Amino acid sequence: MRRLDTVSAHGWATVFDQESLESTAHDSTAVVRGRILRFLHVLWEPRSYLNALYLLTAFPLGLTYFFILLIGGVVGALFTFVLVGLLILLAALVAAWGFALFERELAIGLLGAKIPPLSLPNAEVVSPWRTLGRHLRQPATWRSMAFLLVKLPFGIFATGLSLALIGPCVVGIVYALATLSDRGPFGIGALIFPGVLAFFGLALSFHILNWVGRAWGRFAADMLGVSEEQRQVWEARRRAEAADRSRRDLIMNVSHELRTPVRPSRLTWTRCSCRAKTGRTARNRTAAFESPPRRPVASPTSSRTS
């Protein structure tokens, strides 16, 4: 009996061990599958292709910014003694500001960066010269110009890295698909190699490019927007102006409400007093007309004389 119990217990332990091994293998398979899916998830993310597009176009845009700003600055500096040089410098400054606005929108749209505005809104109406002076005093103006100049070396690096990573992978995938469509079932070998290897290489390339895009997006947020201190000062000033405006409106409304009931009461009192005076005057005139004329009383001296 004891032997049978020992055999049955051993059998149950073996069954439990097999079930635990199967569950462990299933869990490990699920973990590996999840990691592979997370690794390949960048292939159907739109942000990956937008980042790659931004990095691929970084070099031609950086080259354009560099040459326009360089030529405008040099030519304007050479002809500064005449009015033409000042106009060229002003045009280069306006072009730099427009390029900075374009780069800010490009970084927000393609890289998904959260970039504050280049300048804070100002409700004051000032002359164009004061506006130009305020623009030149802003740190964001010179930071954005530095960003445009740095875009050229970054563009050389980013565009070269994108072509080096994405180019071979795309060629391998296209070659595998072309071989499979040309040879049919005999092209399955080309689908496995270099097709699968190029597929995983493309996913790895997107991971690298996404990391580069996030790093450049943080740099663009620091260079193409106002600083946190300026935003805090502007918010504090805006709240103070709003509070002062609401206080003035409240004082004006209260003073208007206080003045409004006083005027009708004054008019009513004036009208009543005028009516009372008019009525009293009319009664006096009526009494004067209705009363009989008084006869003069003869004095005793006059009677004696007569």
Secondary structure, 3 states (H helix, E strand, C coil): CHHHHHHHHHHHHHHHHHHHHHHHHHHHHHHHHHHHHHHHHHHHCHHHHHHHHHHHCHHHHHHHHHHHHHHHHHHHHHCCCCHHHHHHHHHHHHHHHHHHHHHHHHHHHHHCCCCCCCCCCCCCCCCHHHHHHHHHHCHHHHHHHHHHHHHHHHHHHHHHHHHHHHHHHHHHHHHHHHHHHHHHHHHHHHHHHHHHHHHHHHHHHHHHHHHHHHHHHHHHHHHCCCCHHHHHHHHHHHHHHHHHHHHHHHHHHHHHHHHHHHHHHHHHHHHHHHHHHHHHHHHHHHHHHHCCCCCCCCCHHHHHHC
